[in-house]
Amino acid sequence: MQKNSGRLLWVRIGRLKVNDLVEDYINNVLDEKRPEFGGKRVCPFASRELETNKLMIAEVGDKSLVDLIDDFKNSKYDSALLVIKDNIPADQTNDFKIFVNKLLEAQGLGDHKNICFNPNDEATVDGYNPRSLAPYFMVNIAPREILSKAAKTLRKTNYYDRLPDEYLSFLKIKDRPKSK
């Protein structure tokens, strides 16, 4: 899918595959530089993983969540983005994240954690809510070490400066990072 200046390409949605919609979301929402995030990309790392074929994208359906986690564990991918087409209410996002972390532990992936993208989540930064633009509920699974390193890198920038305390809490960031 091509970039479109930060706007999602929802044409022909009935004919697009799940992977196309997910890639479109990564390229046109998560990879967009936004003033709400200090002029940085919403997620500075997702597009690179997609471009270098380090991101497994799979849909829960024919295979269960446990089977897909096992597939990821036995794959060459660095991280996974698992799509769940069910409509999961925003107030269940955190419980689902805890559930997935328990599955990861049971599957021998305790050194990994997950981040859920729920289009029903309402957390905003200056009125902008990138998760609300997600085509589906998605579970990103990545090594804790890589996620921690990424967060430390972002803490050294102005990425978090405009995020309200509620959004920082939503992201589970306890102390407001100080930009240099």
Backbone as CSV, one residue per row, in Angstrom:
resi,resn,N_x,N_y,N_z,CA_x,CA_y,CA_z,C_x,C_y,C_z
1,MET,0.839,-1.176,0.000,0.000,0.000,0.000,0.885,1.241,0.000
2,GLN,0.436,2.269,-0.616,1.202,3.496,-0.680,0.811,4.429,0.444
3,LYS,1.768,5.322,0.785,1.470,6.360,1.753,0.548,7.372,1.110
4,ASN,-0.255,8.011,1.948,-1.221,8.977,1.442,-1.294,10.176,2.371
5,SER,-0.170,10.768,2.681,-0.110,11.989,3.483,-0.902,11.868,4.781
6,GLY,-0.838,10.733,5.428,-1.458,10.581,6.732,-2.938,10.273,6.721
7,ARG,-3.539,10.118,5.591,-4.959,9.767,5.528,-5.076,8.309,5.107
8,LEU,-5.965,7.607,5.762,-6.144,6.198,5.416,-6.808,6.055,4.058
9,LEU,-6.375,5.080,3.335,-6.992,4.755,2.056,-8.047,3.690,2.297
10,TRP,-9.297,4.087,2.400,-10.356,3.148,2.704,-11.157,2.795,1.456
11,VAL,-10.653,3.143,0.272,-11.344,2.784,-0.959,-11.246,1.283,-1.163
12,ARG,-12.236,0.728,-1.774,-12.269,-0.700,-2.052,-12.130,-1.546,-0.797
13,ILE,-12.612,-1.045,0.334,-12.420,-1.752,1.598,-12.943,-3.184,1.547
14,GLY,-14.016,-3.401,0.839,-14.574,-4.749,0.763,-13.647,-5.721,0.071
15,ARG,-12.746,-5.225,-0.769,-11.853,-6.098,-1.518,-10.459,-6.166,-0.915
16,LEU,-10.186,-5.339,0.075,-8.865,-5.352,0.687,-8.754,-6.501,1.684
17,LYS,-7.570,-7.047,1.787,-7.308,-8.107,2.739,-6.924,-7.494,4.082
18,VAL,-7.008,-8.290,5.112,-6.649,-7.834,6.446,-5.238,-7.256,6.454
19,ASN,-4.288,-7.962,5.856,-2.908,-7.473,5.843,-2.792,-6.111,5.169
20,ASP,-3.558,-5.898,4.095,-3.523,-4.597,3.414,-3.977,-3.488,4.346
21,LEU,-5.052,-3.725,5.083,-5.565,-2.710,6.000,-4.589,-2.447,7.143
22,VAL,-3.975,-3.491,7.650,-3.000,-3.348,8.734,-1.775,-2.594,8.230
23,GLU,-1.274,-2.957,7.055,-0.121,-2.253,6.491,-0.461,-0.791,6.217
24,ASP,-1.668,-0.533,5.760,-2.115,0.835,5.524,-2.121,1.622,6.834
25,TYR,-2.597,1.020,7.904,-2.615,1.660,9.214,-1.189,1.970,9.680
26,ILE,-0.291,1.020,9.507,1.102,1.245,9.906,1.703,2.392,9.098
27,ASN,1.521,2.357,7.783,2.159,3.345,6.910,1.522,4.727,6.962
28,ASN,0.222,4.804,7.203,-0.474,6.086,7.107,-0.931,6.663,8.437
29,VAL,-0.849,5.895,9.501,-1.194,6.422,10.824,0.026,6.343,11.736
30,LEU,0.525,5.135,11.969,1.636,4.979,12.908,2.931,5.613,12.406
31,ASP,3.122,5.672,11.104,4.364,6.227,10.550,4.259,7.731,10.277
32,GLU,3.116,8.319,10.539,2.934,9.751,10.278,3.575,10.583,11.386
33,LYS,4.349,11.589,10.992,4.903,12.534,11.962,3.772,13.455,12.409
34,ARG,3.610,13.573,13.733,2.491,14.335,14.287,2.982,15.326,15.340
35,PRO,2.429,16.533,15.358,2.830,17.505,16.388,2.494,17.018,17.799
36,GLU,1.449,16.203,17.937,1.074,15.674,19.250,2.167,14.801,19.856
37,PHE,3.040,14.276,19.027,4.124,13.414,19.481,5.483,14.067,19.214
38,GLY,5.530,15.369,19.409,6.790,16.107,19.269,7.327,16.135,17.855
39,GLY,6.433,16.032,16.863,6.877,16.008,15.473,7.463,14.670,15.059
40,LYS,7.382,13.700,15.946,7.885,12.347,15.661,6.745,11.490,15.092
41,ARG,7.130,10.353,14.561,6.122,9.400,14.097,5.341,8.881,15.301
42,VAL,4.074,8.586,15.099,3.235,8.067,16.186,3.904,6.839,16.792
43,CYS,4.370,5.944,15.945,5.175,4.805,16.384,6.399,4.757,15.480
44,PRO,7.515,5.266,15.969,8.709,5.384,15.114,9.324,4.060,14.663
45,PHE,8.801,2.932,15.121,9.469,1.661,14.865,8.684,0.688,13.984
46,ALA,7.374,0.834,13.913,6.529,-0.149,13.223,6.818,-0.230,11.727
47,SER,6.926,0.906,11.075,7.137,0.913,9.629,8.454,0.228,9.252
48,ARG,9.478,0.463,10.038,10.787,-0.156,9.764,10.694,-1.684,9.866
49,GLU,9.984,-2.170,10.875,9.819,-3.620,11.010,9.056,-4.202,9.831
50,LEU,8.053,-3.471,9.377,7.277,-3.913,8.222,8.156,-3.948,6.974
51,GLU,8.913,-2.880,6.748,9.776,-2.783,5.558,10.847,-3.859,5.515
52,THR,11.358,-4.247,6.674,12.443,-5.235,6.730,11.936,-6.657,6.947
53,ASN,10.608,-6.844,6.836,9.980,-8.159,6.984,10.297,-8.805,8.332
54,LYS,10.304,-7.978,9.380,10.545,-8.478,10.739,9.254,-8.567,11.544
55,LEU,8.125,-8.198,10.913,6.837,-8.160,11.589,5.899,-9.220,11.015
56,MET,5.498,-10.155,11.857,4.518,-11.162,11.470,3.130,-10.543,11.627
57,ILE,2.325,-10.594,10.590,0.940,-10.134,10.658,0.051,-11.341,10.403
58,ALA,-0.834,-11.621,11.346,-1.710,-12.784,11.216,-3.051,-12.485,11.868
59,GLU,-4.076,-13.173,11.388,-5.434,-12.969,11.881,-5.907,-14.169,12.692
60,VAL,-6.436,-13.897,13.880,-7.066,-14.943,14.669,-8.341,-15.325,13.933
61,GLY,-8.512,-16.589,13.680,-9.673,-17.056,12.924,-9.516,-18.532,12.659
62,ASP,-8.849,-18.839,11.542,-8.587,-20.249,11.245,-7.682,-20.857,12.311
63,LYS,-6.804,-20.025,12.861,-5.923,-20.451,13.948,-6.278,-19.643,15.192
64,SER,-6.116,-20.277,16.341,-6.403,-19.609,17.607,-5.258,-18.653,17.973
65,LEU,-5.516,-17.818,18.962,-4.489,-16.911,19.458,-3.282,-17.699,19.961
66,VAL,-3.522,-18.783,20.671,-2.431,-19.622,21.177,-1.623,-20.208,20.018
67,ASP,-2.300,-20.692,18.979,-1.598,-21.247,17.816,-0.754,-20.187,17.121
68,LEU,-1.285,-18.961,16.999,-0.529,-17.891,16.348,0.671,-17.467,17.183
69,ILE,0.520,-17.459,18.501,1.667,-17.159,19.367,2.733,-18.230,19.186
70,ASP,2.311,-19.481,19.077,3.256,-20.576,18.847,3.936,-20.430,17.481
71,ASP,3.155,-20.067,16.452,3.735,-19.814,15.128,4.797,-18.715,15.204
72,PHE,4.466,-17.645,15.929,5.424,-16.543,16.091,6.681,-17.026,16.813
73,LYS,6.497,-17.773,17.873,7.628,-18.284,18.655,8.587,-19.082,17.770
74,ASN,8.040,-19.832,16.813,8.854,-20.692,15.955,9.228,-20.045,14.618
75,SER,9.056,-18.725,14.532,9.308,-18.026,13.270,10.612,-17.231,13.322
76,LYS,10.905,-16.586,12.221,12.075,-15.722,12.101,11.751,-14.268,12.450
77,TYR,10.490,-13.977,12.755,10.057,-12.605,12.995,10.521,-12.087,14.357
78,ASP,10.772,-10.771,14.417,11.144,-10.116,15.675,9.928,-9.776,16.518
79,SER,8.818,-9.483,15.859,7.586,-9.138,16.573,6.389,-9.608,15.759
80,ALA,5.224,-9.566,16.398,4.000,-10.013,15.737,2.896,-8.987,15.958
81,LEU,2.018,-8.881,14.988,0.812,-8.069,15.094,-0.340,-9.005,14.761
82,LEU,-1.087,-9.386,15.800,-2.160,-10.358,15.645,-3.495,-9.623,15.615
83,VAL,-4.260,-9.876,14.592,-5.518,-9.181,14.332,-6.679,-9.991,14.887
84,ILE,-7.541,-9.306,15.620,-8.755,-9.915,16.154,-9.914,-9.069,15.651
85,LYS,-10.771,-9.666,14.842,-11.861,-8.907,14.228,-13.039,-8.669,15.174
86,ASP,-13.050,-9.328,16.328,-14.135,-9.124,17.282,-14.120,-7.686,17.803
87,ASN,-15.295,-7.171,18.112,-15.431,-5.833,18.680,-15.225,-5.938,20.190
88,ILE,-14.068,-5.548,20.662,-13.728,-5.645,22.076,-13.906,-4.259,22.703
89,PRO,-14.769,-4.140,23.708,-14.993,-2.836,24.337,-13.715,-2.274,24.960
90,ALA,-13.614,-0.958,24.983,-12.424,-0.286,25.503,-12.121,-0.694,26.938
91,ASP,-13.145,-0.896,27.744,-12.907,-1.229,29.148,-12.383,-2.659,29.338
92,GLN,-12.263,-3.417,28.260,-11.710,-4.768,28.339,-10.283,-4.861,27.783
93,THR,-9.765,-3.755,27.263,-8.431,-3.772,26.650,-7.362,-4.211,27.639
94,ASN,-7.332,-3.614,28.819,-6.290,-3.938,29.788,-6.385,-5.387,30.256
95,ASP,-7.594,-5.865,30.509,-7.763,-7.271,30.903,-7.281,-8.212,29.804
96,PHE,-7.540,-7.854,28.554,-7.094,-8.683,27.440,-5.567,-8.683,27.358
97,LYS,-4.954,-7.512,27.580,-3.492,-7.420,27.571,-2.901,-8.329,28.650
98,ILE,-3.474,-8.313,29.838,-3.006,-9.176,30.934,-3.157,-10.647,30.543
99,PHE,-4.292,-10.985,29.942,-4.538,-12.353,29.474,-3.469,-12.786,28.461
100,VAL,-3.156,-11.936,27.494,-2.151,-12.275,26.479,-0.776,-12.423,27.120
101,ASN,-0.437,-11.563,28.071,0.855,-11.713,28.748,0.944,-13.052,29.473
102,LYS,-0.158,-13.529,30.035,-0.173,-14.853,30.675,0.006,-15.964,29.630
103,LEU,-0.624,-15.790,28.462,-0.426,-16.760,27.379,1.037,-16.782,26.934
104,LEU,1.633,-15.615,26.813,3.046,-15.542,26.411,3.918,-16.284,27.417
105,GLU,3.668,-16.069,28.692,4.420,-16.752,29.747,4.243,-18.264,29.619
106,ALA,3.008,-18.707,29.434,2.726,-20.145,29.310,3.375,-20.756,28.069
107,GLN,3.565,-19.950,27.022,4.171,-20.429,25.776,5.698,-20.306,25.795
108,GLY,6.267,-19.912,26.946,7.713,-19.780,27.049,8.236,-18.467,26.499
109,LEU,7.356,-17.483,26.386,7.761,-16.169,25.880,7.608,-15.102,26.964
110,GLY,8.030,-15.435,28.169,7.934,-14.498,29.280,8.805,-13.272,29.111
111,ASP,9.770,-13.355,28.192,10.628,-12.198,27.917,9.999,-11.271,26.875
112,HIS,8.751,-11.531,26.517,7.990,-10.705,25.580,6.818,-10.061,26.321
113,LYS,6.281,-9.010,25.739,5.049,-8.423,26.251,4.221,-7.967,25.070
114,ASN,3.009,-7.526,25.354,2.152,-7.109,24.265,1.601,-5.711,24.490
115,ILE,1.253,-5.097,23.392,0.591,-3.793,23.372,-0.662,-3.974,22.531
116,CYS,-1.804,-3.602,23.079,-3.067,-3.749,22.360,-3.467,-2.433,21.701
117,PHE,-3.904,-2.535,20.467,-4.449,-1.401,19.715,-5.942,-1.662,19.551
118,ASN,-6.751,-0.939,20.317,-8.189,-1.137,20.261,-8.831,0.104,19.645
119,PRO,-9.514,-0.040,18.509,-10.153,1.130,17.893,-11.221,1.756,18.789
120,ASN,-11.617,1.051,19.842,-12.604,1.601,20.780,-11.978,2.398,21.921
121,ASP,-10.640,2.350,22.064,-9.984,3.126,23.116,-10.182,4.610,22.853
122,GLU,-10.303,5.376,23.921,-10.634,6.789,23.796,-9.516,7.728,24.207
123,ALA,-8.342,7.221,24.558,-7.235,8.080,24.976,-6.788,8.953,23.808
124,THR,-6.654,10.262,24.072,-6.264,11.198,23.015,-5.103,12.079,23.459
125,VAL,-4.426,12.622,22.473,-3.408,13.643,22.683,-3.865,14.844,21.879
126,ASP,-4.213,15.905,22.560,-4.732,17.112,21.888,-5.849,16.769,20.905
127,GLY,-6.705,15.836,21.278,-7.851,15.448,20.449,-7.544,14.405,19.386
128,TYR,-6.297,13.992,19.254,-5.923,12.993,18.247,-5.824,11.619,18.907
129,ASN,-6.482,10.623,18.321,-6.498,9.273,18.855,-6.101,8.289,17.755
130,PRO,-4.805,7.975,17.640,-4.375,7.061,16.568,-4.949,5.657,16.688
131,ARG,-5.237,5.212,17.889,-5.785,3.859,18.061,-7.192,3.763,17.488
132,SER,-7.934,4.871,17.517,-9.302,4.846,16.981,-9.305,4.622,15.472
133,LEU,-8.166,4.816,14.827,-8.052,4.628,13.379,-7.613,3.204,13.004
134,ALA,-7.327,2.391,14.018,-6.922,1.001,13.749,-8.084,0.265,13.072
135,PRO,-7.782,-0.523,12.050,-8.864,-1.217,11.342,-9.504,-2.332,12.167
136,TYR,-8.771,-2.847,13.131,-9.236,-3.948,13.973,-8.564,-3.837,15.337
137,PHE,-9.025,-4.643,16.277,-8.302,-4.839,17.529,-7.042,-5.612,17.158
138,MET,-5.887,-5.104,17.576,-4.623,-5.755,17.217,-3.748,-5.897,18.453
139,VAL,-3.024,-6.993,18.508,-2.115,-7.288,19.603,-0.702,-7.330,19.040
140,ASN,0.118,-6.400,19.486,1.531,-6.376,19.084,2.326,-7.121,20.148
141,ILE,3.127,-8.082,19.732,3.968,-8.855,20.643,5.418,-8.622,20.257
142,ALA,6.226,-8.250,21.260,7.636,-7.963,21.011,8.442,-8.260,22.273
143,PRO,9.741,-8.469,22.108,10.588,-8.691,23.282,10.572,-7.471,24.211
144,ARG,10.480,-7.726,25.505,10.477,-6.648,26.500,11.710,-5.758,26.351
145,GLU,12.853,-6.366,26.094,14.100,-5.618,25.983,14.035,-4.593,24.849
146,ILE,13.482,-4.983,23.718,13.377,-4.072,22.575,12.392,-2.949,22.883
147,LEU,11.260,-3.276,23.495,10.275,-2.248,23.843,10.836,-1.283,24.875
148,SER,11.586,-1.804,25.827,12.201,-0.956,26.851,13.244,-0.015,26.233
149,LYS,14.043,-0.555,25.328,15.058,0.259,24.653,14.395,1.357,23.818
150,ALA,13.316,1.024,23.139,12.585,2.009,22.337,12.028,3.111,23.224
151,ALA,11.449,2.739,24.361,10.889,3.734,25.284,11.982,4.644,25.822
152,LYS,13.141,4.076,26.141,14.258,4.894,26.635,14.738,5.868,25.566
153,THR,14.762,5.409,24.326,15.161,6.291,23.223,14.186,7.454,23.102
154,LEU,12.881,7.168,23.168,11.867,8.222,23.050,11.885,9.175,24.239
155,ARG,12.257,8.681,25.426,12.317,9.539,26.613,13.363,10.635,26.460
156,LYS,14.339,10.424,25.608,15.400,11.424,25.395,14.989,12.505,24.404
157,THR,13.778,12.408,23.890,13.280,13.363,22.895,12.078,14.114,23.473
158,ASN,11.444,14.920,22.648,10.234,15.629,23.060,8.965,14.840,22.719
159,TYR,9.094,13.554,22.445,7.964,12.704,22.048,6.804,12.780,23.035
160,TYR,7.094,12.765,24.325,6.053,12.695,25.351,5.588,14.068,25.851
161,ASP,6.197,15.145,25.404,5.944,16.471,25.978,4.481,16.894,25.976
162,ARG,3.741,16.601,24.938,2.352,17.054,24.824,1.334,16.021,25.293
163,LEU,1.805,14.872,25.699,0.889,13.835,26.154,0.353,14.188,27.542
164,PRO,-0.971,14.228,27.688,-1.539,14.515,29.012,-1.283,13.357,29.977
165,ASP,-1.392,13.644,31.260,-1.149,12.616,32.280,-2.018,11.380,32.060
166,GLU,-3.269,11.584,31.607,-4.165,10.450,31.372,-3.620,9.541,30.279
167,TYR,-3.021,10.130,29.244,-2.477,9.326,28.149,-1.216,8.596,28.616
168,LEU,-0.381,9.290,29.397,0.813,8.638,29.940,0.408,7.456,30.821
169,SER,-0.651,7.630,31.603,-1.155,6.542,32.435,-1.664,5.397,31.559
170,PHE,-2.370,5.735,30.491,-2.861,4.739,29.538,-1.698,3.916,28.975
171,LEU,-0.554,4.595,28.737,0.641,3.927,28.204,1.472,3.248,29.303
172,LYS,1.017,3.382,30.542,1.706,2.795,31.703,3.069,3.450,31.939
173,ILE,3.166,4.747,31.674,4.392,5.505,31.942,4.177,6.231,33.258
174,LYS,4.983,5.877,34.259,4.764,6.386,35.610,5.300,7.804,35.812
175,ASP,6.482,8.090,35.318,7.090,9.413,35.495,7.116,10.146,34.177
176,ARG,6.694,11.410,34.206,6.709,12.220,32.985,8.147,12.381,32.519
177,PRO,8.440,11.907,31.310,9.790,12.071,30.764,10.117,13.550,30.564
178,LYS,11.365,13.881,30.753,11.841,15.253,30.559,12.627,15.304,29.262
179,SER,12.170,16.138,28.321,12.921,16.245,27.072,14.119,17.162,27.298
180,LYS,15.110,16.991,26.445,16.337,17.793,26.564,16.266,19.019,25.709
